[in-house]
């Protein structure tokens, strides 16, 4: 309950002993910003690897799988940025 309220256990006990109402629960983000930023970095690395393959000629720019992969990576990066509160 203390974690949900965003206060220490001792503060919660003090409120209970003194008869004060328990604090309202605080809203916490449903996503870890640290994990979203790590995912964003990894998605960027994958995207750069695909682009490097296109530049070297290992991959064909007309390959539908490559086009779809780049589009999906761009969409995933946009979702991560939105989850972190940033605009893509």
Secondary structure, 3 states (H helix, E strand, C coil): CHHHHCCCHHHHHHHHHHCCCCCCCCCCCCCCHHHHHHHHHHHHHHHHHHHHHHHHCCCCCCCHHHHHHHHHHHHHHHHHHHHCCCCC
